[in-house]
Structure formats: C-alpha cells, structure tokens
Amino acid sequence: MEHFPVMLNESLEWLDVRPEGVYLDATAGLGNHSRAIAARLAAGRLVMHDRDGESLDQARRFTSDYAERILPVRGRFSELRETLDGLGLAKVDGLLADLGVSRPQLTSSARGFSFMNDGPLDMRMSREENIETAADLVNFSSEQELARIIAELGEERGYARKITRALIRARPILTTGQLARAVEALAGPRRGHLNPSTKVFMGLRLAVNSELEEVEALMRLLPDLVASGGRVVVISFHSLEDRLVKQGFLAHARGGRARILTKHVVRPAEEEVRTNAASRSAKLRAIEIV
Ligand SMILES: C[S@@+](CC[C@H](N)C(=O)[O-])C[C@H]1O[C@@H](n2cnc3c(N)ncnc32)[C@H](O)[C@@H]1O
C-alpha cells in the first residue's frame, strides 16, 4: 500500500535543506519526505523518526540508497529531547512533522483504524506501545469520558450523547465493523459527504494516541530541538491539530524564540488535490528559530 507524500515540494522549499545540515523528520511514515531530504544532503545527516516501528522499517527500506546519511530511530514527539540526547545531538538544523497517520496505517484492517476494512478495534499508531486500544476506550470508559471523546475530539457535537449510549448498549465492541454498524444504526444514512462513523473513529484515534498532547509537547520542545536559524515545517490535516501548531508557533514568536515564515497557512496546489484526495485538508506552517 502506497502513501503519496503530501506537499513534498513545499516542505522542502520551506525547510530550506542545506547539504551539510542535520535534519529531523519527526514523522518518517513510509519515508517519502525523508528520502527527498536525504537526497539533498552531502556531509549532512537525517534523523528519521517515527513512533511506529513497522513504518520505520518501511521507511528504512525506501531510503536505503541513502542509508549512510540516515539515523533511523523510534520514539514519540514528547520524547524527542531524550532521543536526540541518545544520538549525541545537541540540536538539529531543521525539523519536519507531517502529522497524523499514513495511508497503510489507516487502511490496513489489522491496525484497526478503518471502518471500511473490518479488523480488531486497535488504532494504536504503534503496536509496540503498551497503551489502551480503541476497544479498551469503547468498552471500559465511563459514559461521560466516551461522550467527551466523541464530542470534543471527534467534533461530533449533535449526536455525541446518543451515539455514546448506543455504544454502551452494544458493548462489547471488538471490531471496527461492529463499531461502524453501531454508529450507523443510530445515525442513519450518510450526512452529506461524511460517513457517520468518520467523526467517532477520528475522536477515538486522537484519544488512543494522545495525538493532541503529542503535538502540544512537540510545540513546547521546538526551541530545545532546533538550532538558531533552523526551520520547522509542520503539515497538519485536522483543525484541532492545526490550531495547536498555529498557537505554538505564535507563542514562540511572541516570546522572541521564533520568526513566523508563513504569514498565511500554505495549502496544497489544485493539481495535488486532484491527484491525491488525501491532501485536500493539508495545511503547512513554518517558522525559523531565532
Ligand atoms: C502522515 S504520516 C507521514 C508520512 C511521511 N511523511 C511520508 O510521506 O512517507 C505520519 C507518521 O507520523 C507518525 N506519528 C504520528 N504521531 C507521532 C508522534 N507523536 N510521535 C512520533 N511519530 C508520530 C505516524 O506513526 C505516521 O507514520
């Protein structure tokens, strides 16, 4: 299963890769952005990082032509300071984060993110992490907590209470198919373009992986990770994530620790959206650490 890189040219342009620099791809995924960064390096190095060991293995294979320039490492954003310490690196010259999940993660039935492909209700970005799965949250959370996940993280405000009660009645829910059927039985046919399960699955995914907390941690850490003059480029796909990125960048700019490079958010070109529908909600923002 392929993952088409989103805003690849724009990322490289804003990152302004210097051949002798040390860069950090915080979200290696399938290695598309990593490969393009590594191709621009001479004496420089790329730290290729992802919390998902399976993705990192694929990224390693995809970037094998440049293996001598690449340091692959598994970890989460919130652990990045310790990760760089472990590699003996004080700071990097640029950082890229292409947030969210990759297409193989999203569509593989075994990973449990997809309401289209039935599989175990898992949704952990990394199967090595000993954290609660979506099945744990759906079956063991209190009604109040489940409703909060669906309403706040899934942004399903209108039906959150009703959906929560239906899920509690349908327990135990062990597969993505069971969850999708329980939501659809209640919410009825599609509303507009959106399958009624989309928001419920999104809320659970964000909760299982503490995705918003991770983005907040990344934003906080930036001046400790990136050297003065180095750039940070973040691509987000979700309005809650993009808000955290925007606020994080602004806080650093106000504190005199960064200069905002993208006065307005950068969106993919029409041509990219036509050829890769997954890029349609992408938003890119960039800063320079000062
Ligand atoms: C959209 S994909 C990246 C795709 C990649 N840029 C490419 O084009 O091949 C996002 C990746 O980020 C990883 N990821 C998401 N949140 C993370 C976090 N908090 N820490 C580390 N990796 C994370 C996911 O496991 C996934 O592989």
The ligand as a Gaussian input file, in Angstrom:
#p B3LYP/6-31G(d) Opt

LIG

0 1
 C        1.300000      11.250000       7.597000
 S        2.426000      10.031000       8.125000
 C        3.965000      10.587000       7.496000
 C        4.174000      10.234000       6.077000
 C        5.556000      10.568000       5.526000
 N        5.847000      11.988000       5.615000
 C        5.663000      10.100000       4.106000
 O        5.325000      10.908000       3.212000
 O        6.022000       8.947000       3.859000
 C        2.583000      10.390000       9.829000
 C        3.535000       9.463000      10.596000
 O        3.791000      10.106000      11.836000
 C        3.850000       9.156000      12.861000
 N        3.491000       9.860000      14.095000
 C        2.324000      10.471000      14.386000
 N        2.353000      11.000000      15.622000
 C        3.584000      10.748000      16.113000
 C        4.226000      11.051000      17.363000
 N        3.587000      11.692000      18.344000
 N        5.496000      10.663000      17.529000
 C        6.168000      10.015000      16.524000
 N        5.605000       9.667000      15.352000
 C        4.328000      10.036000      15.134000
 C        2.852000       8.082000      12.438000
 O        3.188000       6.835000      13.018000
 C        2.999000       8.096000      10.907000
 O        3.891000       7.107000      10.481000

